[in-house]
Amino acid sequence: MSDALALPPVETARPKYIGKPVQRLEDPRLLAGAGKYTADIQLDRMVHLAFVRADQAHATIRAIDTGAARAMRGVLAVLTAADLADIPDLVATSRMQTYHATRCPVLAREVVRHVGEPVAVVVAQDRYLAEDAAAAILVDYEPLPSAVDPEEALQPGAPLLHAEVPGNLVLEREFRTGEAAAAIEAAEHVVSGRFRLTRKSPLAIETRAYVADYDRGRDAITLYAATQIPGVVRDELSTLLGLPGNRLRVVAPDVGGGFGGKGSVYVEEVIVAALARRFERPVKYVGDRLEDLTSTSQGFDEVVDARLGFDGEGRFLGLEADVVGDIGAYSIYPWTAALEPVQVVSFLPGPYRIPAYRGRVRAACTPKPPTGPYRGVGRPMAVFALERLVDMAAARLALAPDEIRRRNMVRPEDFPYRIGSGIRWDRSGFIECLEAASRAADLTAFRARQAEARAQGRWLGIGFGSYAELTGIGSRIAVAPGMPINTGSETATVRIDATGAITATFATASHGQSLETTLAQIVAEELGVRPEAVTIIQGDTDATAHGTGTYASRSAVIGGGAAIRASRTLLGKVKAAAALLFGVDPDAVETGDGDIFVPGTNHRIDFRELARAVYSDMAALPHEARTVLEAQESFDPRLGTTTAATHVAEVEIDAETLAIRLTRFFVAEDCGRMINPLVVDGQVHGGVVQGIGVALHEELHFDETGQILSASLADYLVPTAAEVPSIEVQHLETELPANPGGFRGMGEGGTIGAPAAIANAVSDAVAHLGIAISVLPITPSKLARLLADQEKD
């Protein structure tokens, strides 16, 4: 210690890491192929599962012949619903008055309700043997009538999918402010449309995968899962398997993407954990791509009938919409069937001042895989429908698309602003993003290029997509749908061990968001150390008492808020201990670059020396001053914070082939204080690419009996690098939100704004032909049909 105190005077300024493009701390591991995904886990005596899945959408199970499979080499067991009767059904509850819960058995019992539903499971020595045995199982089905179209499913007399869901209506809800119908009827102008986003698959590179390890001595289970929500999985497994949480550990190791599809509790992970306990040996299941497309939750699938009234100056007067959401066969746990369709009507008014609003939503059960979280949740559909109406209104009045938005957008002096559904927007860069996008679009120059191109037989189009989203949602909003879990808070624990090493623990579970880097940057800046000196532990339920995971653009806002609070508390302990060593007031102590010092003096030590003094050197500090260099703090933003953006898409359509090519994409967004610009850009780019898929490529097709027709990547198309243009991003920072870091969530925004911007661009490109876009994805074949229908008329 004396050597350290003899150093020359220190004037070190604390380096700043928040806002810096710190290279990802995950990269050395992942780029070198040293990551550890669930499928990589190999354990002694491990057995493997293969599921027999329904090839009928709605049918009675008359018999299951498992004899041949049981007799096959390497097969340990073949189980059906009767063999797992001790495991309760998954039931997603809600306090919404109109909500009807569904019961989802871990294996289909008596009736199957969608293609891909698991009917039986084979346990074998390896996956190949399990697959061979599963193929030998014969299931005798008696087909049942079904209503595949959600609007038909809601008609009187339609075949019921669940006896406990009257009329297949899982829920109905309405939001109302003012008299929208009267305002629209009295309006000088009205535009209306019927809009639809078809079903999508989250389609992460890594399919769902689970490995369960059983500890016979403790009667305890460790489940390694490719999941976004390890805490929710642990809590539900505790209920279903009758084990306390301290004997159930859920670990999300490296996860290869989620996009919402790994954000729910699935029957497969329940079965893997239960069978590990039953057979007292490790059990593994890794889904294949067919299973992923037929059993992982799916996204969107709503029809929106909407109309917008406005005056001769283009000012909006009233908006009303009727939404029918197809939620599939089951209400998914824990989010319920309300998650996607209710958010459509909740967010439909968007970033605009609309005095009167009525939004009604109905969610229907159909014999398809359940819908669940998907990047953007409800907002891509809401923004698509509203932004199409906004462009239609602009065309009616011959206004530029940016001008009509400028006349109606919530302005800085309007905040906080409550939209017709009750959602409250705090200050965000609504108008600033629009203005930046307008400058980038340069509509005057574009219209000249567009006219010149049309004269040459080329169709160019430009489209805007403006939106606002609520991010980092706190407990006051999270409990509003009546779900049985609190998703609105996060806890961080930051500690310095006896070697001076810093570890920060969270309940988050990264699946590509670079949380190891961004959370480390936050802790590093607050404590005064380098980011690489901070180890982030996440995705392990044994490390935290409670936490739900990573979804809904929450980790930077809520997890980052908890990190700041915990780091500041710990910094107080560091300064107090160092002050005693230096013989100064704690307020005189500063930290930076891994050092602890008093400016203008020769008092300087590093964190290792401080830890040695606190934990090991009995003579360094008085007994009563000794402490544990650890702090735990929680953060709950209560309401959340608003993120805003405007997207601009330019397209060119080949007049002969009708091929649609994106030629430019621009994003102006306000995500508050950026933690890491590299990460923010990566999230924006990735979200836009996913939105391109939503708008131009991806669609799950089902026939009239509920059979899926796009169950491979030959039929379900996703964008590749060839379909993605250069993406320009401009970041704006308006008034920072009132959370500890001034952060706004931004992980989903690209997918929210891109579909609407692209739809408007395609509509603009073909406007001279008298057609417009109301269904996404829009493909060359769909454009051809629209043109053919126009010629008939």
N, C-alpha and C positions, 0 to 999 in steps of 0.2 A: 504493500500500500504506500509506503514511504517513497518508493521509486516513482510511482504514478504521480504523487503530489509534488515531485520535484521537476516535473515537466514545465516547459515555458508556458506563459500565459496563452489562453485559448480564446479565439474570437470566432469560432466556427458557427456559421449560419446553418440552421436546420434545412436540409434538402427537402424539396417538395416532391411527392410522388403522385398525388391525386392530380389528374389532368395530364400526366406524362405518358407517352407511348412505350411503357415498359414492356419488354418482350415477354411473351407468355412463359410462366414458370412451368407449365405443363409440357411444353414442347420438347424439351430434351428427352423426356420419358416416352411421350407418345410418338414422336417422329422417329425415334430409334427402335420402335417396335417393342418397347419394354413396358407398355401399358398392360394392365391386368383387367380383362373383361370377364364377365361371368362364365362365358364359354371356355375361357382359358383354365378354369379351376379344375384340378384333378385331385381327387382324394382316394385314399385306400378303401377298397371294398365298395366303391361307388357303383350304383345301379342306375339304369337309364329308363326314362319313360317315353312312350309313344301313345298318342291319343287317337282313338277312333272318333271321328267327327261326323256329324249328321250330313248326309247328302240330300236331305229334304228340308224345305223351309218350314213346313208346319205339318206334323204328322204324329200319329200315335205309335209308340214303340210296342209292337205286338210280341216280339221275342228277340233275344240276343243269344246267338249260338257262339259260345266261347270255347267249345270242346277242343277243336283242332289247335287253337292258339295255345291253350294251356299245356298241350302235349308237346309243343315244339321245344327244341333244344335251347337252353339258356334262358327260358322264361321262368321267372320266379312267381308271378301272379298275374291274373287278369281280373280287374275289378269293374263292377258296374255300380249304379246308384245304390243298390241294396247293400253293397259292401261298405259304403261310406255313409250310411244312414245316420251315424252318430255326429256328423258334421252339419251344423245348421246352415240354412240357406243364407246367401248374401242378400241383405235387404237395405236399400238406401232410403232412410226415413227423412221426412221433412214436416215442418209444422204449417206449411202452406195449406190453406183450407180446402182448396180444390184438388190437392195432390193425392194420387193413389199409388202406393208403393207396389212394386213387383217383387216376387220371390224368385231368386236365381239359385237353383241347386248347383252343387259343385260338379255333378254329372247329371245329364238329363234324366228326369224321373217321369216315366209314362209318356211324356210328350216332348218333342223337339220343337223349337220355335225359331230357329234360323239355321241356314247352311253354315257349318263350321262349329256348331255347338258340340262340346264334348259329350260323348255317350258312354264310352268305356276307356279304360287306361290299362296299358300293358307295362309291367315291370320286368325288365330283362337285364342280362349282364352287359350288353352294350346297345347302342341306339339302332344298329343295323338289325340285330335280332328282334328288338322291340318293334321296329317297323314291319318286319316280315310277319310277326305274329299279329300285329294290328290288322294287316291286310287279310289275314285268314279269318277274322271275326265277321260273322254274318249278322246283320241287323234287319229284321223284318218290320217294315214300316207300313202303316195304313195312312195314306195322305189325307189331310184335313183341309177343308176350304180355308182360304186366307184372302185378306185384302192387302195387297202389296203397296198400292198407292195410299198415301196417308189421308188424303181427302176422302177417298172411298172408304177407308177404315173408319172414319168418323160418321159415316152415313148410318141412319137407322137400319137395323137388321144385318149390318156387316158382321162377318164371322169374328168371334172374339178370340183374341190371342191369350188373354188371362181372364179367368172367371172373376178375379178380384178387381179388374179394371173395367168398369161399366162403359160400354160403347167405345172401348179402346182409347178413351180419353184419359191420359195420365194426369194432365193438369190443364187448367185454363186460368188466365190472368189478364187483367186489363189495367192500363195506366191512363190517367185522364187529367188534363189541366185545361180549364176553359171549355168552350163548346166548339170543338173542332169541326163537326159537321156543319154547324150554322155558319162558322167563319168561312168555310170552303164554299158553301152554297152562295154566300154573299160576295165572294171574291170576284174581281174583274176577270181573272184568268185561273184556269185549273189544268194541271197536267196529272196524268195517272198512268199506272203501269202495273204489270204483273211480272215479278222478278223471281228468279230462282238461282240458287247455288246448288249444284248437284253434290252428291256424296264424294268425299275424299278419304284417302288413307294417309295417316301420318307418315308411314313408310320410312322409318329410321333405318340407317344402314345396318345397325345391329337389331336383329329381331328380339322379341322378348325371351328372356332366359333366366333360369332359376336353379340354384344348387342349395340343398339343405343338408346340414351336418348335424347329427344327433349325438349328444353327450349323455350316455346312459347313466353315468354316475350322478349327474345333477338333474336328470330328466329335463334337459335343456336343448333348445334348437337354435342353431345359427343359420339364417337364410341369407344367401348371397343372391341379390336380385337386380336385374336391369330395370330399375324403377326410378321415378322422379320423387316418390313419396315414401321413403322407408319408414318414417314415423307413423304414418297412417296405416301402412301394411302391418307393422308391429302391433299397433293397438287393436286392429281388427282380428289378427291371428290370435291374440291373447283371448279375445272373446270367443272365437269359433273353436279353438282347441282347448280352452279351459286352462291355459297356462299363464301365470303372472308374468308381467313384462320383464322382470329381472331374470327370467329363464327363456326369454325369447329375444334374440338379437337379429336385427335386419341390417345388412350391410349392402349399400350400393357402391360397388367398386367403380372402375372406369365404365362409363355408360356411353354407348355410341349413338347418341341422339335420342330424342323423345318426342318433341313437338306436341305433347299432350297425350300421345298414345300410351306412354308409360306412366301416366299420372293417375291411374285408377287401380283399385284392387281387383285382381283377376282370380278366377277359380283355379287356374293352373298353379299359382304360387301357394294357394291353400293346400292343394293336393300334394304338391312336392313336400311341403313341411309336414303334413300329416303322415305321409308314407315314410318319411325318414324316421319319424318316431315309432311308427308301427313296425318297420323292419329293422330298426336299430342300426341303420347304416346310411351313408350318404346317398342322396337321390338327386339326379340331374335331369333337367328338361331344357332343351333349346329348340325354339320354334323354327320352322322353315318358312320360306317366303309365302307359300300357299296358305299356311296357317296364319301368317301375319295378315294377309289380305282378307281372311274370312273370320278371324276371331279377335284381332286387336280392335279396340274401339275406333269408330270412324267419325268423320267431321262433317259439320254443316247439314245440308239436306233440308232446306226450308223453301217455302213458297210465300212470297210477300205481295199482297195486293195493297197498293198505296196510292194516295192522291195528295197533291200539294196545291194549296190556293195561294195566290199572290196578286198584288195590285199592278197597275200599269207601270210603276217604277221598278218592278221586280222585287218588291219587299214581301217577304213571306208572311202569311196571315194564319194559316192553319195546315196541319198535317194529320192524316189519319192512316192507319195501316191495320190490316188483318193478316196475321202470320200463322201458318200451319207448319209445325216442325215434325219431321219424321225421326223419332228417337230410337227406332229399332225395337228389338224384342224385350229388352230389359232396361230398367232405370239404373244407371251405372253407379257403383259405390265408389266414393261417398257422395259424389257431386249431385246425384239425382238427375232425372230427365229435365229438370228446370234449367240446368246450367246453360246450354246452348240456346234454345229458343227464347227463353225469357230475356237473355241478354240482347237478343235482336231488338225487341221492342224497348228495352231499357235504354239502349244507346242510339236508337234510330234518329232522334232529333239532332244528334251530332253537335258540331261547333257553332250552330246557328241560333239566332233569336227567332223563335217561332212561338207566338203568343198562345196558340191553342193546339193541343195535341191529344189524340186518342190512339192508343196502341193496344190491340188485343192479340193474345197468343193462345194457341191450342197445340198441345203436343200429343201425337198419336203413336200408339204401339203398332208396329208392322213386323212381319217375319224377316227381318234383316239383322245383321250384327248391331249391337247397341252403338249409339253415338255417344261421344264423350268429349273431353277436352281436346281441342285442336288449336294450334297457334292462332291467337286472335279471339277465340271463343265468342261467337255471336256478332262481333263487330265487323268482320269482313262482309257478312251478309247485310248488316245494317248500313254500312257505308256504301256498298254497291247500290242498294236500292235508293237511298237518299241522293247520292251523287248523280245517279242517272236522272232522277227527277229534277235536280238542280240544273243539269245541262239541258234537259228538255224545256225547262222554264226559260233559260237563257235563249234558246233557239226561238221560242215563241215570241220573245220581245226583241230579237236580233241584238242581244247583248253579248259581249265577250264572256267566256266562261269564268275568267278571273273577276270581271266586274260584278257579275251577279253575286258571286261569293263575297266580294268586298262590301256590298251593300247590306248583306245579311249576317255576316259573321259577328260573333261575340267579340266586343272590342275591349281594350285594356281597362277602360273606365267602368265596364259592366261587371267585372269580377268582384266577389264570387258570384257566379251565375248558376241558377238552378234551372235545368231543362224540364220539359213537360213530364218526364217519367220520374222526376224527383232527384236525379243525380246532380251533384253539385260540382261545378268546375271551379277549381282555384286558378290563380293567375298562371297563364301559360301563353306561349307565343302563337296564338291562333292567327292573328292578322299579320304578324311578322313573318311567319312561315309562308303565308299566301303571297305576300309581297316579294319575298325572295324567290319563290317559284315563278311568279309572274315575270320578274326580271330575267330569270334564266330561260323561260319559255320564249320570250320576245315574239309575241303573237303576230305583230305586224310583219316581221320578217318571215315567220312561218307561213302566214297566209299567202304571201307572194310565192314562196316555194311550192306550197300546196297547189295553187292555181297553175303554175308552170308544169308541175308534175301531171296534173289531170289532163292538160293539153297534150301530154306525151303518152297518155294511157296508163299512168301510174297513180295509185290512190294513196295519198298521205293523210294521216290524221293525228290530232293531238288531244290529250285528255288530262283533266285535273282530277285529283282525288284528295279531298281535305277531310281530316278526321280529328277527333279528340278521344282519348281513352283514359280510363281511371286505372292507375298503376299503384303498386305497393299498397294494396287494399288492406285497411286495418279491420279490427274486430267488429266495429259498428256496422260495416258493410258486409263482412263475411258471414255474420249470423243472420242477415236479413232474409235469405231464402229458407231459413229454418233447418239448415244442415246440422248434423250432430257433432261437428268438429269446429274448432277455432283455427282458422287459417290466417288470422290477422296479427299475429305476434311472432317474434323470433328472439332467441336468447343466444348470446355469445359469451364464451369463457376464454379469457386470455391469461396465460400464465408464463412466468419465467421460472425455469427449473434451476437446479443447483449448479448447472454448468453455464447458466446465462442464456440458454436457448429459449426461444419464444415460440409458443404453440397457441394457436387460436382455434377454438372448436365451435362448430355450428351444426345446426340440424338441416342445413341446406344439402342438396344432392346435385352436384353439377352433372349435366349431360351435354356439355359443349359450350357453356356460357363463359368459360375462363374464370370461374370463381376462385380457383386457387390463386390466380394472379390478382384479380381486382380486390378481393378481400384482404390479401396480403398487403397490397398498396395502402389500403385504408389503415390497417393496424400499424404498418411501418411509419406512415406519416404522423399518426397520433403519438406513437411512442418515441419516434426519433431514431429509427433503425432502418436498415435497407430491406426492401421487399424480400430478397432472397434469404434473409435471416429469419423470416417468419414461416413456420410450417402451418398449413391449414388442414385441419381434420374436419371432414364432413361426411354425410351419408352413412353414419354409423349410430344406430339407436342406443348403443351402450354408452356413447359419449355424451348424451344429453337426456334430460328428463322428459322433455317434450319438444316436438317440432314436426312440421308436416312435410317440408321438402321444398322443391324448386318448381315453380309454375307461376303463371299470372303476372309476369314481370315484377316479381316481388323481392328478389334476393338482394339487389343493390340497395333498394329503399329500406326494407325492413331488416335484412341481415346486415347491411352496411350501417344502419342506424344503431343496431345493437353493438356492432363492432366498435363504433366510435365511442359509445357510452362506456363499454367495458374497458377499452384502451385508456380512456381518460381517467377512469377510476384507478386503474393499475398505475398509470403515470403518476398519480398523486402519491401512491405508495412508494414508487421509485424515488421521487423527489424527497419524500420525508426521510427515507433511509439514507439517501445520499447527503442530505442536509446535516444529519447527525455526524456522518463521517467527515464532512467538510467544516463543520462548525458554523454553518450559515443558516439563514432562514430558507425554508423550502421554496419560497417564491423566487429566490435568487438562482435556483438550480435550473439548468436547461439541458436538453438532450438533442442529439443530432448525429447522424451517420454512425450510430452505434456507440457513441460516447455520451457520458454524463459529466457535466462540467458547470463551472461558474464563470461566465464571461468576464474577461479582464483580470483573471487570476490564473494561478497554475494548478487549480483544483480540477483534476480530470481523472476519471476512471472509465472503464467500459462495463458492459452489462455482465460479463463473466466475473469481473472483480466485485461488482455489487452483489451478485448472487452468492459469491464465496463469503462475503462479509455477513450477509443475512442468514445464510443457511449453515455455514461451516465454521467460520472464525468466531469462536465464542467470546473473544476479547474485543471484537470490533464494535459491537453495539450493546447497549444495556439490555438486560433481559426483557424488561417491559416494552422495549421498542421492537422486539423481534416479531415478524409477521410472515405470512405466506404471500409471496409475490404473485397473486392471482386475483382476478376480478371477474365477476359474472354479472351481466346486466341484460335486461330485456328491453325491447322497443315495440310499441304498438302505435302506429300512426292514426288509429281510430277510423279516419275516413279514407285515407289514401291521397294520392296527388295526381294531377292531370298532366298528361303528355300530349303534345299536338304535333301535327306535321301536315304538309301538303306534298303530294307526289305529282309528277308530270311525266306522262308517257308519250312517246312519238312512235308511230307505227307506219309501215309501208305494206300495202296489200298488192300482191301480184294479180292483175286484172284477169289473167287467163287461168291460173291455177288456184287463185284465191288463198294462196299461202300468206300467212300473217307473220311479218318480221318486225320485231322491236328494234328500232334504230337508235333510240336514246331513252334514258330513264334518269330523272332528277328527283332528289329528295331534299326537302328543307324540313328539318325537325328540331324540336326543342326538348331535349332529354335532361334539362337542368345542368348541373355541374357534372361534366364527364369525368369518370374515374380513369379510364384508359381509352384514348381516341382510337387506337388500333382495334380494340375489342368492340367498341361502339360501331365503328365502320363495318367490322365483320358481321355483327348482329344485324345491322341494317341491310347489308348486301344479302345475307342469307335469307332474311325475311322477304326481301323483294323477290328473290329467286323462287321461294315457295309461293309467293303471290302470283308470279308468272305461271307457275304450274296450275294454280287454281283458275286463272283466267283463260289459259290457252290450251292446256294439255290434260290435266288429271280428271278422271271421272270413273267412278265405280258404277258399272251397269248391272241391272238385275232384270230378269224377264218377268212375265206376268205371274209366275208361280213362286218368285222369290229366289230363283237360282242366280248366282252371281256369274256374270259373263266376262268379267275382267279380272280373273284371279291369278294372273301372271304379269310379269313386267313386259311381256310381248303385247299385252292388251291394255295394261294400265301404264300410261305414258307419263314420264316426269321430264322436266327440262334438263338439258345437258348444257355444257359450256357453249355449244354452238347456238343455242337459242337465247343466250343471255347477253344483252348489250353491256357496254361500259356503263357503270352506275356512278353518277355524280352525287355527292352528299354534301350538303351545307348544314353545319351545326349552328344553332342559335341559342343564346343563353339570355333569357329574359329574367324577370324577377325570380329568384330562387325559392323553391317551396319551403315550407316551414317544417322540415325534418332535419335531423342532426347534420346530414351531409349535404343538403341541398340537391339531392339526387331525384331523378324521375326514372321510372322503369321504361325500357325501350326495346325489350327483346322480341316483342310481337308485332311492333308497328309496321315493319315492312310488309307483312302478310295482310295487314288491315287495309293499307292504302293502295297497294298495287292493283288488286283486281278491279277496283272502281276506276282508277286512272286508265287502265288498259281498255276496259269496256267503253269508257267515254272516247278514248282515242280511236278504237275500231268504229264506233258509231259515227264519229266525225269523218272518218275516211270514206264511209259509204253513205253519208247523209245525202249526197247528190243523187243516190239511187232510190231514196225514199224508204230505207230500212234502218232499223236501230237494234241495239243489243239489249236483251232482257234476260238471257239465260247464259250462265257461265258453267263450263268453259265454252268459248266460242272457237270453233274449228273450221277449217276450209269446207268440210262437208255440211256443217250447219249453215255456214254462209251461203252455200249453194242452194240449200233448201229455202232459206229466207228470200233469196233472189227469185227462185222459181215461184214461190208463193206470191211475191210481189208482181210478177209477170202475169199470173193468173188473175189477180185482182184488176 
